[in-house]
C-alpha cells in the first residue's frame, strides 16, 4: 500500500503495523530525507521512498 500522507513537520503519525507513534521533525527535500522522532527521543531518518511505503494514520501527541 502506498502512503498518501505528506510528511509535515510537527505532525504526529502512527504506524498501522506496529502502532508506533512518531513526530516528523525535519523534511529536507534537497537531501531526500525525513527525520522522525519517537516519544522515547529516538530518531530515525527515512527517504521519501521509504516514507511512501509506510501505512500511516494521523495521531495525537502522546501524553507526557
CHARMM-style PDB file with segment names, atoms N, HN, CA, C and O in Angstrom:
ATOM      1  N   UNK     1       0.845  -1.185   0.000  1.00  0.00      PROA
ATOM      2  CA  UNK     1       0.000   0.000   0.000  1.00  0.00      PROA
ATOM      3  C   UNK     1       0.888   1.246   0.000  1.00  0.00      PROA
ATOM      4  O   UNK     1       1.850   1.333   0.763  1.00  0.00      PROA
ATOM      5  N   UNK     2       0.565   2.180  -0.838  1.00  0.00      PROA
ATOM      6  HN  UNK     2      -0.217   2.110  -1.458  1.00  0.00      PROA
ATOM      7  CA  UNK     2       1.319   3.418  -0.887  1.00  0.00      PROA
ATOM      8  C   UNK     2       0.700   4.434   0.064  1.00  0.00      PROA
ATOM      9  O   UNK     2      -0.519   4.597   0.116  1.00  0.00      PROA
ATOM     10  N   UNK     3       1.547   5.102   0.802  1.00  0.00      PROA
ATOM     11  HN  UNK     3       2.537   4.970   0.761  1.00  0.00      PROA
ATOM     12  CA  UNK     3       1.136   6.118   1.751  1.00  0.00      PROA
ATOM     13  C   UNK     3       0.925   7.437   1.014  1.00  0.00      PROA
ATOM     14  O   UNK     3       1.820   7.910   0.313  1.00  0.00      PROA
ATOM     15  N   UNK     4      -0.250   8.025   1.171  1.00  0.00      PROA
ATOM     16  HN  UNK     4      -0.977   7.641   1.740  1.00  0.00      PROA
ATOM     17  CA  UNK     4      -0.546   9.294   0.520  1.00  0.00      PROA
ATOM     18  C   UNK     4      -0.362  10.480   1.466  1.00  0.00      PROA
ATOM     19  O   UNK     4      -0.522  11.627   1.050  1.00  0.00      PROA
ATOM     20  N   UNK     5      -0.029  10.220   2.730  1.00  0.00      PROA
ATOM     21  HN  UNK     5       0.101   9.288   3.068  1.00  0.00      PROA
ATOM     22  CA  UNK     5       0.159  11.291   3.716  1.00  0.00      PROA
ATOM     23  C   UNK     5       1.450  12.048   3.414  1.00  0.00      PROA
ATOM     24  O   UNK     5       2.492  11.439   3.167  1.00  0.00      PROA
ATOM     25  N   UNK     6       1.376  13.346   3.435  1.00  0.00      PROA
ATOM     26  HN  UNK     6       0.531  13.841   3.635  1.00  0.00      PROA
ATOM     27  CA  UNK     6       2.582  14.161   3.276  1.00  0.00      PROA
ATOM     28  C   UNK     6       3.254  14.279   4.641  1.00  0.00      PROA
ATOM     29  O   UNK     6       2.572  14.431   5.654  1.00  0.00      PROA
ATOM     30  N   UNK     7       4.582  14.212   4.678  1.00  0.00      PROA
ATOM     31  HN  UNK     7       5.137  14.089   3.855  1.00  0.00      PROA
ATOM     32  CA  UNK     7       5.270  14.411   5.953  1.00  0.00      PROA
ATOM     33  C   UNK     7       5.253  15.895   6.319  1.00  0.00      PROA
ATOM     34  O   UNK     7       5.818  16.718   5.597  1.00  0.00      PROA
ATOM     35  N   UNK     8       4.619  16.235   7.420  1.00  0.00      PROA
ATOM     36  HN  UNK     8       4.161  15.567   8.006  1.00  0.00      PROA
ATOM     37  CA  UNK     8       4.500  17.628   7.844  1.00  0.00      PROA
ATOM     38  C   UNK     8       5.209  17.783   9.183  1.00  0.00      PROA
ATOM     39  O   UNK     8       4.881  17.099  10.153  1.00  0.00      PROA
ATOM     40  N   UNK     9       6.184  18.687   9.227  1.00  0.00      PROA
ATOM     41  HN  UNK     9       6.451  19.242   8.440  1.00  0.00      PROA
ATOM     42  CA  UNK     9       6.940  18.927  10.452  1.00  0.00      PROA
ATOM     43  C   UNK     9       5.982  19.308  11.578  1.00  0.00      PROA
ATOM     44  O   UNK     9       5.133  20.186  11.421  1.00  0.00      PROA
ATOM     45  N   UNK    10       6.135  18.631  12.711  1.00  0.00      PROA
ATOM     46  HN  UNK    10       6.825  17.918  12.838  1.00  0.00      PROA
ATOM     47  CA  UNK    10       5.300  18.891  13.880  1.00  0.00      PROA
ATOM     48  C   UNK    10       4.123  17.944  14.005  1.00  0.00      PROA
ATOM     49  O   UNK    10       3.551  17.816  15.088  1.00  0.00      PROA
ATOM     50  N   UNK    11       3.746  17.275  12.917  1.00  0.00      PROA
ATOM     51  HN  UNK    11       4.211  17.379  12.038  1.00  0.00      PROA
ATOM     52  CA  UNK    11       2.619  16.348  12.967  1.00  0.00      PROA
ATOM     53  C   UNK    11       3.051  14.998  13.517  1.00  0.00      PROA
ATOM     54  O   UNK    11       4.186  14.562  13.325  1.00  0.00      PROA
ATOM     55  N   UNK    12       2.120  14.349  14.206  1.00  0.00      PROA
ATOM     56  HN  UNK    12       1.198  14.703  14.362  1.00  0.00      PROA
ATOM     57  CA  UNK    12       2.329  13.001  14.744  1.00  0.00      PROA
ATOM     58  C   UNK    12       1.604  12.000  13.867  1.00  0.00      PROA
ATOM     59  O   UNK    12       0.526  12.273  13.341  1.00  0.00      PROA
ATOM     60  N   UNK    13       2.221  10.829  13.721  1.00  0.00      PROA
ATOM     61  HN  UNK    13       3.097  10.607  14.149  1.00  0.00      PROA
ATOM     62  CA  UNK    13       1.665   9.742  12.918  1.00  0.00      PROA
ATOM     63  C   UNK    13       1.798   8.441  13.697  1.00  0.00      PROA
ATOM     64  O   UNK    13       2.632   8.318  14.594  1.00  0.00      PROA
ATOM     65  N   UNK    14       0.962   7.478  13.339  1.00  0.00      PROA
ATOM     66  HN  UNK    14       0.285   7.579  12.610  1.00  0.00      PROA
ATOM     67  CA  UNK    14       1.016   6.147  13.937  1.00  0.00      PROA
ATOM     68  C   UNK    14       1.167   5.146  12.807  1.00  0.00      PROA
ATOM     69  O   UNK    14       0.453   5.200  11.806  1.00  0.00      PROA
ATOM     70  N   UNK    15       2.122   4.219  12.986  1.00  0.00      PROA
ATOM     71  HN  UNK    15       2.702   4.174  13.799  1.00  0.00      PROA
ATOM     72  CA  UNK    15       2.311   3.164  12.004  1.00  0.00      PROA
ATOM     73  C   UNK    15       1.259   2.094  12.232  1.00  0.00      PROA
ATOM     74  O   UNK    15       1.073   1.628  13.356  1.00  0.00      PROA
ATOM     75  N   UNK    16       0.576   1.709  11.177  1.00  0.00      PROA
ATOM     76  HN  UNK    16       0.727   2.087  10.264  1.00  0.00      PROA
ATOM     77  CA  UNK    16      -0.529   0.752  11.280  1.00  0.00      PROA
ATOM     78  C   UNK    16      -0.051  -0.623  11.755  1.00  0.00      PROA
ATOM     79  O   UNK    16      -0.718  -1.253  12.576  1.00  0.00      PROA
ATOM     80  N   UNK    17       1.081  -1.093  11.259  1.00  0.00      PROA
ATOM     81  HN  UNK    17       1.623  -0.582  10.592  1.00  0.00      PROA
ATOM     82  CA  UNK    17       1.502  -2.464  11.544  1.00  0.00      PROA
ATOM     83  C   UNK    17       1.976  -2.693  12.975  1.00  0.00      PROA
ATOM     84  O   UNK    17       1.835  -3.801  13.492  1.00  0.00      PROA
ATOM     85  N   UNK    18       2.539  -1.672  13.630  1.00  0.00      PROA
ATOM     86  HN  UNK    18       2.654  -0.771  13.210  1.00  0.00      PROA
ATOM     87  CA  UNK    18       3.010  -1.893  14.993  1.00  0.00      PROA
ATOM     88  C   UNK    18       2.577  -0.814  15.981  1.00  0.00      PROA
ATOM     89  O   UNK    18       3.016  -0.816  17.131  1.00  0.00      PROA
ATOM     90  N   UNK    19       1.729   0.098  15.547  1.00  0.00      PROA
ATOM     91  HN  UNK    19       1.372   0.100  14.613  1.00  0.00      PROA
ATOM     92  CA  UNK    19       1.163   1.159  16.385  1.00  0.00      PROA
ATOM     93  C   UNK    19       2.201   2.107  16.978  1.00  0.00      PROA
ATOM     94  O   UNK    19       1.893   2.836  17.921  1.00  0.00      PROA
ATOM     95  N   UNK    20       3.420   2.113  16.448  1.00  0.00      PROA
ATOM     96  HN  UNK    20       3.670   1.520  15.682  1.00  0.00      PROA
ATOM     97  CA  UNK    20       4.419   3.063  16.940  1.00  0.00      PROA
ATOM     98  C   UNK    20       4.044   4.462  16.494  1.00  0.00      PROA
ATOM     99  O   UNK    20       3.672   4.685  15.342  1.00  0.00      PROA
ATOM    100  N   UNK    21       4.146   5.395  17.415  1.00  0.00      PROA
ATOM    101  HN  UNK    21       4.448   5.214  18.351  1.00  0.00      PROA
ATOM    102  CA  UNK    21       3.884   6.790  17.100  1.00  0.00      PROA
ATOM    103  C   UNK    21       5.201   7.522  16.933  1.00  0.00      PROA
ATOM    104  O   UNK    21       6.207   7.182  17.556  1.00  0.00      PROA
ATOM    105  N   UNK    22       5.173   8.532  16.080  1.00  0.00      PROA
ATOM    106  HN  UNK    22       4.356   8.809  15.574  1.00  0.00      PROA
ATOM    107  CA  UNK    22       6.350   9.372  15.905  1.00  0.00      PROA
ATOM    108  C   UNK    22       5.928  10.733  15.392  1.00  0.00      PROA
ATOM    109  O   UNK    22       4.825  10.912  14.875  1.00  0.00      PROA
ATOM    110  N   UNK    23       6.831  11.687  15.547  1.00  0.00      PROA
ATOM    111  HN  UNK    23       7.727  11.542  15.967  1.00  0.00      PROA
ATOM    112  CA  UNK    23       6.616  13.046  15.073  1.00  0.00      PROA
ATOM    113  C   UNK    23       7.634  13.337  13.975  1.00  0.00      PROA
ATOM    114  O   UNK    23       8.795  12.939  14.075  1.00  0.00      PROA
ATOM    115  N   UNK    24       7.195  14.027  12.936  1.00  0.00      PROA
ATOM    116  HN  UNK    24       6.252  14.350  12.855  1.00  0.00      PROA
ATOM    117  CA  UNK    24       8.113  14.473  11.895  1.00  0.00      PROA
ATOM    118  C   UNK    24       8.811  15.727  12.420  1.00  0.00      PROA
ATOM    119  O   UNK    24       8.153  16.692  12.809  1.00  0.00      PROA
ATOM    120  N   UNK    25      10.152  15.710  12.428  1.00  0.00      PROA
ATOM    121  HN  UNK    25      10.687  14.926  12.112  1.00  0.00      PROA
ATOM    122  CA  UNK    25      10.895  16.855  12.943  1.00  0.00      PROA
ATOM    123  C   UNK    25      11.656  17.610  11.859  1.00  0.00      PROA
ATOM    124  O   UNK    25      11.933  18.798  12.027  1.00  0.00      PROA
ATOM    125  N   UNK    26      11.999  16.958  10.756  1.00  0.00      PROA
ATOM    126  HN  UNK    26      11.774  15.993  10.619  1.00  0.00      PROA
ATOM    127  CA  UNK    26      12.692  17.632   9.647  1.00  0.00      PROA
ATOM    128  C   UNK    26      12.250  16.996   8.333  1.00  0.00      PROA
ATOM    129  O   UNK    26      12.178  15.772   8.214  1.00  0.00      PROA
ATOM    130  N   UNK    27      11.958  17.841   7.355  1.00  0.00      PROA
ATOM    131  HN  UNK    27      12.016  18.835   7.452  1.00  0.00      PROA
ATOM    132  CA  UNK    27      11.724  17.384   5.981  1.00  0.00      PROA
ATOM    133  C   UNK    27      12.702  18.156   5.110  1.00  0.00      PROA
ATOM    134  O   UNK    27      12.632  19.382   5.019  1.00  0.00      PROA
ATOM    135  N   UNK    28      13.610  17.433   4.471  1.00  0.00      PROA
ATOM    136  HN  UNK    28      13.667  16.437   4.545  1.00  0.00      PROA
ATOM    137  CA  UNK    28      14.627  18.064   3.636  1.00  0.00      PROA
ATOM    138  C   UNK    28      14.540  17.467   2.228  1.00  0.00      PROA
ATOM    139  O   UNK    28      15.122  16.421   1.941  1.00  0.00      PROA
ATOM    140  N   UNK    29      13.812  18.146   1.376  1.00  0.00      PROA
ATOM    141  HN  UNK    29      13.339  18.995   1.608  1.00  0.00      PROA
ATOM    142  CA  UNK    29      13.617  17.641   0.017  1.00  0.00      PROA
ATOM    143  C   UNK    29      14.912  17.628  -0.780  1.00  0.00      PROA
ATOM    144  O   UNK    29      15.082  16.779  -1.654  1.00  0.00      PROA
ATOM    145  N   UNK    30      15.818  18.537  -0.504  1.00  0.00      PROA
ATOM    146  HN  UNK    30      15.680  19.227   0.206  1.00  0.00      PROA
ATOM    147  CA  UNK    30      17.083  18.566  -1.253  1.00  0.00      PROA
ATOM    148  C   UNK    30      17.953  17.352  -0.932  1.00  0.00      PROA
ATOM    149  O   UNK    30      18.747  16.928  -1.771  1.00  0.00      PROA
ATOM    150  N   UNK    31      17.816  16.790   0.262  1.00  0.00      PROA
ATOM    151  HN  UNK    31      17.170  17.135   0.943  1.00  0.00      PROA
ATOM    152  CA  UNK    31      18.576  15.597   0.653  1.00  0.00      PROA
ATOM    153  C   UNK    31      17.724  14.329   0.595  1.00  0.00      PROA
ATOM    154  O   UNK    31      18.188  13.248   0.957  1.00  0.00      PROA
ATOM    155  N   UNK    32      16.461  14.467   0.132  1.00  0.00      PROA
ATOM    156  HN  UNK    32      16.084  15.346  -0.162  1.00  0.00      PROA
ATOM    157  CA  UNK    32      15.552  13.335   0.050  1.00  0.00      PROA
ATOM    158  C   UNK    32      15.422  12.621   1.397  1.00  0.00      PROA
ATOM    159  O   UNK    32      15.455  11.393   1.464  1.00  0.00      PROA
ATOM    160  N   UNK    33      15.274  13.414   2.478  1.00  0.00      PROA
ATOM    161  HN  UNK    33      15.248  14.412   2.423  1.00  0.00      PROA
ATOM    162  CA  UNK    33      15.208  12.789   3.797  1.00  0.00      PROA
ATOM    163  C   UNK    33      14.118  13.386   4.676  1.00  0.00      PROA
ATOM    164  O   UNK    33      13.750  14.555   4.562  1.00  0.00      PROA
ATOM    165  N   UNK    34      13.626  12.536   5.545  1.00  0.00      PROA
ATOM    166  HN  UNK    34      13.924  11.586   5.637  1.00  0.00      PROA
ATOM    167  CA  UNK    34      12.619  12.896   6.542  1.00  0.00      PROA
ATOM    168  C   UNK    34      13.141  12.355   7.866  1.00  0.00      PROA
ATOM    169  O   UNK    34      13.383  11.155   7.996  1.00  0.00      PROA
ATOM    170  N   UNK    35      13.316  13.237   8.849  1.00  0.00      PROA
ATOM    171  HN  UNK    35      13.119  14.212   8.742  1.00  0.00      PROA
ATOM    172  CA  UNK    35      13.758  12.781  10.176  1.00  0.00      PROA
ATOM    173  C   UNK    35      12.536  12.728  11.072  1.00  0.00      PROA
ATOM    174  O   UNK    35      11.764  13.682  11.170  1.00  0.00      PROA
ATOM    175  N   UNK    36      12.383  11.568  11.732  1.00  0.00      PROA
ATOM    176  HN  UNK    36      13.011  10.794  11.652  1.00  0.00      PROA
ATOM    177  CA  UNK    36      11.264  11.384  12.647  1.00  0.00      PROA
ATOM    178  C   UNK    36      11.810  11.141  14.052  1.00  0.00      PROA
ATOM    179  O   UNK    36      12.936  10.676  14.230  1.00  0.00      PROA
ATOM    180  N   UNK    37      10.975  11.471  15.050  1.00  0.00      PROA
ATOM    181  HN  UNK    37      10.061  11.849  14.906  1.00  0.00      PROA
ATOM    182  CA  UNK    37      11.365  11.277  16.439  1.00  0.00      PROA
ATOM    183  C   UNK    37      10.254  10.536  17.163  1.00  0.00      PROA
ATOM    184  O   UNK    37       9.077  10.881  17.058  1.00  0.00      PROA
ATOM    185  N   UNK    38      10.659   9.504  17.905  1.00  0.00      PROA
ATOM    186  HN  UNK    38      11.615   9.223  17.991  1.00  0.00      PROA
ATOM    187  CA  UNK    38       9.727   8.705  18.695  1.00  0.00      PROA
ATOM    188  C   UNK    38       9.572   9.325  20.077  1.00  0.00      PROA
ATOM    189  O   UNK    38      10.427  10.106  20.495  1.00  0.00      PROA
ATOM    190  N   UNK    39       8.493   8.996  20.801  1.00  0.00      PROA
ATOM    191  HN  UNK    39       7.798   8.362  20.461  1.00  0.00      PROA
ATOM    192  CA  UNK    39       8.282   9.565  22.133  1.00  0.00      PROA
ATOM    193  C   UNK    39       9.440   9.315  23.106  1.00  0.00      PROA
ATOM    194  O   UNK    39       9.629  10.095  24.039  1.00  0.00      PROA
ATOM    195  N   UNK    40      10.214   8.249  22.909  1.00  0.00      PROA
ATOM    196  HN  UNK    40      10.061   7.615  22.151  1.00  0.00      PROA
ATOM    197  CA  UNK    40      11.351   7.966  23.789  1.00  0.00      PROA
ATOM    198  C   UNK    40      12.601   8.740  23.378  1.00  0.00      PROA
ATOM    199  O   UNK    40      13.693   8.463  23.873  1.00  0.00      PROA
ATOM    200  N   UNK    41      12.443   9.711  22.471  1.00  0.00      PROA
ATOM    201  HN  UNK    41      11.556   9.936  22.069  1.00  0.00      PROA
ATOM    202  CA  UNK    41      13.510  10.571  21.951  1.00  0.00      PROA
ATOM    203  C   UNK    41      14.420   9.892  20.936  1.00  0.00      PROA
ATOM    204  O   UNK    41      15.380  10.509  20.475  1.00  0.00      PROA
ATOM    205  N   UNK    42      14.150   8.650  20.576  1.00  0.00      PROA
ATOM    206  HN  UNK    42      13.370   8.148  20.950  1.00  0.00      PROA
ATOM    207  CA  UNK    42      14.896   8.012  19.497  1.00  0.00      PROA
ATOM    208  C   UNK    42      14.519   8.657  18.179  1.00  0.00      PROA
ATOM    209  O   UNK    42      13.376   9.074  17.992  1.00  0.00      PROA
ATOM    210  N   UNK    43      15.477   8.742  17.259  1.00  0.00      PROA
ATOM    211  HN  UNK    43      16.405   8.403  17.411  1.00  0.00      PROA
ATOM    212  CA  UNK    43      15.205   9.334  15.954  1.00  0.00      PROA
ATOM    213  C   UNK    43      15.558   8.347  14.853  1.00  0.00      PROA
ATOM    214  O   UNK    43      16.297   7.384  15.057  1.00  0.00      PROA
ATOM    215  N   UNK    44      15.010   8.619  13.700  1.00  0.00      PROA
ATOM    216  HN  UNK    44      14.410   9.401  13.534  1.00  0.00      PROA
ATOM    217  CA  UNK    44      15.279   7.788  12.526  1.00  0.00      PROA
ATOM    218  C   UNK    44      15.187   8.679  11.300  1.00  0.00      PROA
ATOM    219  O   UNK    44      14.385   9.612  11.265  1.00  0.00      PROA
ATOM    220  N   UNK    45      15.997   8.398  10.304  1.00  0.00      PROA
ATOM    221  HN  UNK    45      16.649   7.640  10.333  1.00  0.00      PROA
ATOM    222  CA  UNK    45      15.936   9.137   9.047  1.00  0.00      PROA
ATOM    223  C   UNK    45      15.381   8.224   7.965  1.00  0.00      PROA
ATOM    224  O   UNK    45      15.836   7.094   7.789  1.00  0.00      PROA
ATOM    225  N   UNK    46      14.394   8.731   7.248  1.00  0.00      PROA
ATOM    226  HN  UNK    46      14.024   9.649   7.391  1.00  0.00      PROA
ATOM    227  CA  UNK    46      13.752   7.985   6.177  1.00  0.00      PROA
ATOM    228  C   UNK    46      13.958   8.713   4.855  1.00  0.00      PROA
ATOM    229  O   UNK    46      14.138   9.930   4.831  1.00  0.00      PROA
ATOM    230  N   UNK    47      13.931   7.974   3.774  1.00  0.00      PROA
ATOM    231  HN  UNK    47      13.784   6.985   3.794  1.00  0.00      PROA
ATOM    232  CA  UNK    47      13.873   8.596   2.455  1.00  0.00      PROA
ATOM    233  C   UNK    47      12.392   8.810   2.122  1.00  0.00      PROA
ATOM    234  O   UNK    47      11.515   8.238   2.769  1.00  0.00      PROA
ATOM    235  N   UNK    48      12.129   9.626   1.125  1.00  0.00      PROA
ATOM    236  HN  UNK    48      12.841  10.091   0.600  1.00  0.00      PROA
ATOM    237  CA  UNK    48      10.744   9.815   0.709  1.00  0.00      PROA
ATOM    238  C   UNK    48      10.157   8.504   0.191  1.00  0.00      PROA
ATOM    239  O   UNK    48       8.968   8.242   0.373  1.00  0.00      PROA
ATOM    240  N   UNK    49      10.973   7.691  -0.445  1.00  0.00      PROA
ATOM    241  HN  UNK    49      11.939   7.903  -0.593  1.00  0.00      PROA
ATOM    242  CA  UNK    49      10.505   6.390  -0.944  1.00  0.00      PROA
ATOM    243  C   UNK    49      10.086   5.486   0.219  1.00  0.00      PROA
ATOM    244  O   UNK    49       9.026   4.862   0.165  1.00  0.00      PROA
ATOM    245  N   UNK    50      10.904   5.413   1.263  1.00  0.00      PROA
ATOM    246  HN  UNK    50      11.764   5.920   1.307  1.00  0.00      PROA
ATOM    247  CA  UNK    50      10.545   4.565   2.404  1.00  0.00      PROA
ATOM    248  C   UNK    50       9.328   5.129   3.139  1.00  0.00      PROA
ATOM    249  O   UNK    50       8.520   4.362   3.664  1.00  0.00      PROA
ATOM    250  N   UNK    51       9.183   6.458   3.186  1.00  0.00      PROA
ATOM    251  HN  UNK    51       9.838   7.082   2.760  1.00  0.00      PROA
ATOM    252  CA  UNK    51       8.011   7.086   3.800  1.00  0.00      PROA
ATOM    253  C   UNK    51       6.738   6.631   3.070  1.00  0.00      PROA
ATOM    254  O   UNK    51       5.738   6.295   3.703  1.00  0.00      PROA
ATOM    255  N   UNK    52       6.791   6.626   1.745  1.00  0.00      PROA
ATOM    256  HN  UNK    52       7.604   6.900   1.231  1.00  0.00      PROA
ATOM    257  CA  UNK    52       5.606   6.249   0.961  1.00  0.00      PROA
ATOM    258  C   UNK    52       5.224   4.784   1.163  1.00  0.00      PROA
ATOM    259  O   UNK    52       4.075   4.410   0.925  1.00  0.00      PROA
ATOM    260  N   UNK    53       6.167   3.952   1.597  1.00  0.00      PROA
ATOM    261  HN  UNK    53       7.100   4.255   1.791  1.00  0.00      PROA
ATOM    262  CA  UNK    53       5.881   2.537   1.819  1.00  0.00      PROA
ATOM    263  C   UNK    53       5.203   2.266   3.165  1.00  0.00      PROA
ATOM    264  O   UNK    53       4.645   1.187   3.366  1.00  0.00      PROA
ATOM    265  N   UNK    54       5.245   3.235   4.092  1.00  0.00      PROA
ATOM    266  HN  UNK    54       5.698   4.112   3.929  1.00  0.00      PROA
ATOM    267  CA  UNK    54       4.637   3.051   5.410  1.00  0.00      PROA
ATOM    268  C   UNK    54       3.126   3.206   5.336  1.00  0.00      PROA
ATOM    269  O   UNK    54       2.616   4.025   4.572  1.00  0.00      PROA
ATOM    270  N   UNK    55       2.418   2.423   6.127  1.00  0.00      PROA
ATOM    271  HN  UNK    55       2.832   1.758   6.748  1.00  0.00      PROA
ATOM    272  CA  UNK    55       0.976   2.597   6.260  1.00  0.00      PROA
ATOM    273  C   UNK    55       0.752   3.425   7.523  1.00  0.00      PROA
ATOM    274  O   UNK    55       0.880   2.924   8.640  1.00  0.00      PROA
ATOM    275  N   UNK    56       0.416   4.695   7.327  1.00  0.00      PROA
ATOM    276  HN  UNK    56       0.311   5.102   6.420  1.00  0.00      PROA
ATOM    277  CA  UNK    56       0.347   5.648   8.433  1.00  0.00      PROA
ATOM    278  C   UNK    56      -1.056   6.187   8.644  1.00  0.00      PROA
ATOM    279  O   UNK    56      -1.885   6.229   7.735  1.00  0.00      PROA
ATOM    280  N   UNK    57      -1.284   6.600   9.891  1.00  0.00      PROA
ATOM    281  HN  UNK    57      -0.611   6.566  10.629  1.00  0.00      PROA
ATOM    282  CA  UNK    57      -2.521   7.276  10.264  1.00  0.00      PROA
ATOM    283  C   UNK    57      -2.143   8.493  11.095  1.00  0.00      PROA
ATOM    284  O   UNK    57      -1.178   8.428  11.857  1.00  0.00      PROA
ATOM    285  N   UNK    58      -2.874   9.605  10.973  1.00  0.00      PROA
ATOM    286  HN  UNK    58      -3.658   9.657  10.354  1.00  0.00      PROA
ATOM    287  CA  UNK    58      -2.603  10.744  11.855  1.00  0.00      PROA
ATOM    288  C   UNK    58      -2.780  10.313  13.308  1.00  0.00      PROA
ATOM    289  O   UNK    58      -3.612   9.458  13.610  1.00  0.00      PROA
ATOM    290  N   UNK    59      -2.000  10.906  14.201  1.00  0.00      PROA
ATOM    291  HN  UNK    59      -1.324  11.600  13.956  1.00  0.00      PROA
ATOM    292  CA  UNK    59      -2.081  10.557  15.628  1.00  0.00      PROA
ATOM    293  C   UNK    59      -1.986  11.829  16.462  1.00  0.00      PROA
ATOM    294  O   UNK    59      -1.466  12.854  16.021  1.00  0.00      PROA
ATOM    295  N   UNK    60      -2.503  11.726  17.677  1.00  0.00      PROA
ATOM    296  HN  UNK    60      -2.925  10.893  18.035  1.00  0.00      PROA
ATOM    297  CA  UNK    60      -2.352  12.814  18.634  1.00  0.00      PROA
ATOM    298  C   UNK    60      -1.000  12.661  19.308  1.00  0.00      PROA
ATOM    299  O   UNK    60      -0.474  11.553  19.409  1.00  0.00      PROA
ATOM    300  N   UNK    61      -0.442  13.758  19.764  1.00  0.00      PROA
ATOM    301  HN  UNK    61      -0.869  14.659  19.682  1.00  0.00      PROA
ATOM    302  CA  UNK    61       0.820  13.706  20.510  1.00  0.00      PROA
ATOM    303  C   UNK    61       0.605  12.856  21.764  1.00  0.00      PROA
ATOM    304  O   UNK    61      -0.443  12.955  22.404  1.00  0.00      PROA
ATOM    305  N   UNK    62       1.575  12.031  22.117  1.00  0.00      PROA
ATOM    306  HN  UNK    62       2.426  11.951  21.598  1.00  0.00      PROA
ATOM    307  CA  UNK    62       1.418  11.217  23.315  1.00  0.00      PROA
ATOM    308  C   UNK    62       1.392  12.082  24.565  1.00  0.00      PROA
ATOM    309  O   UNK    62       1.981  13.162  24.602  1.00  0.00      PROA
ATOM    310  N   UNK    63       0.708  11.595  25.579  1.00  0.00      PROA
ATOM    311  HN  UNK    63       0.230  10.717  25.549  1.00  0.00      PROA
ATOM    312  CA  UNK    63       0.680  12.324  26.853  1.00  0.00      PROA
ATOM    313  C   UNK    63       2.031  12.203  27.519  1.00  0.00      PROA
ATOM    314  O   UNK    63       2.660  11.145  27.488  1.00  0.00      PROA
ATOM    315  N   UNK    64       2.467  13.275  28.113  1.00  0.00      PROA
ATOM    316  HN  UNK    64       1.956  14.134  28.138  1.00  0.00      PROA
ATOM    317  CA  UNK    64       3.793  13.258  28.754  1.00  0.00      PROA
ATOM    318  C   UNK    64       3.710  12.735  30.152  1.00  0.00      PROA
ATOM    319  OT1 UNK    64       4.728  12.650  30.840  1.00  0.00      PROA
TER     320      UNK     64
END
